Amino acid sequence: MGKNPADVIGSIFNGQNRASDTNDMYPNFLLLYSFIKFTNFGKILELGVHDGSSTIAILKAVGEKEGATLTSVDISEAPFAEKLVDTYGYRNIWTFKKQSTDQFFTENKEVFDLIIIDAGHTYDETWMDF
C-alpha cells in the first residue's frame, strides 16, 4: 500500500488531496467513497475487510446518508478496522461478521443494494462470492 492505512484514511477525513502520490491508495478510497455517496445504495455488503481502509472509506459515505448501513464479512478478526470504526464513531451503522463468505451466504436472509467483493483474490474465490 505504500503508506500507513491510518494516514490514507486520515487524508479522506481531513480533505487532503494526495492523488498525485502514485504509491498511495487515496485515489481508490476517494473513488469508492464518491461512488457510494452519490448513489442511492442504502444497504451495503463488503466482503473482505483486512485492515479496514476500504471499510472506513465506505462508512464515511454511508454515515452521510440517512438510514444507510454497512455489513462487512471477513474470515479473520479485524482489530485495526474495529479500532478505526470506534475512533470515527461508526459503530451504529456497521456490522462485522467474522465468518467465511460461504457461511455468510448460507445463513444470510438480508437483501443488499450493493455488494463489494474483495475477500478472496483468486478467480475461483471471487467467482464463488459473485
Secondary structure, DSSP 8 states (H G I E B T S, - for coil): --S-HHHHHHHHHHT---TT-TT-SHHHHHHHHHHHHTS---EEEEE--TTSHHHHHHHHHHTTSTT-EEEEEESS--HHHHHHHHHHT-GGGEEEEES-HHHHHHH-----SEEEE-S--SHHHHHHH-
